[in-house]
Amino acid sequence: MKLQTLKPVAFLGSDATATIHKLYQLEQRFLPLEVPNHSKLERVIAGLEPLGFLGAIVVGSPSTELNALVERKTHSAERAGAIDAVIVSSGSLGTNTLEDSLVSTLETVRYRGVGGHCVVLGGGAVAFAATQLARTGFKTMTFAAPDRPAAEKLARAVPAGVTTRALTFEEPSLLDALERADLLVHCSPDVYLDARHLQPYHTLLEAHSETSLAVGLERAGGNVIGFKLSNAHHLAAQLEFVTSIKFNPASLM
């Protein structure tokens, strides 16, 4: 298929180059195009449909800026207040695929959260998406964020039936939560955790980026669900929403 006949998809974000390079190595069924970081998002979104684009994908954390730029939003985008993929057939529709992709990442490695304890480390859009990990059956979810209001906002977003706790990084009770935790979810770059608090029974999910916590936990004998896997699931979900093409996450790692 000639490149001229392929429908383009806009990729937004500072890490878009690496993602596009990866996609070019696969069978071409659409044309990935990088949008420069200095571009005004309002003009980008407004120009997608007239220029024949299928839509846009945000590389990295979902964008709160896109909320005001799309005409319609899915329930997941409304709940999260952030968007990571947009389609432009008969108007713009934004969604947030990160919630479901984090759940599917756990399912892929056959991690069972039923009756367990989860500690979400960090704030922002990625931490908000992690609130939906409650759907995998956790008994409790603790949110450790930079400040108490941010942690409480995350706790309120958890589906009913799960016991929640809101803490800051500095509170001594975080150590108790870590001691009881089964799953640790790393959600933002400002998270610092002393490696001495990592235990062999911990599993770490890198939801935001690769982190030194993974090295410390592996040394302690614990299990790491790496960012390459969670990111591949995220990209696969975004691509399916925008292009209707199902990708095997393994091919996107």
Secondary structure, DSSP 8 states (H G I E B T S, - for coil): --GGGS-EEEEESTTHHHHHHHHHTS--SSEEEEE-TTS-HHHHHHHHTTTT--EEEE-SS-BSGGGGT-SEE-HHHHHHT-BSEEE-TTS-EEE--HHHHHHHHHHHTT---TT-EEEEE--HHHHHHHGGGGGG--SEEEEEESSHHHHHHHHHTS-TT-EEEEEETT-THHHHHHHH-SEEEE--TT----GGG--TT-EEEESSS--HHHHHHHHHT-EEE-HHHHHHHHHHHHHHHHH-----GGGG-
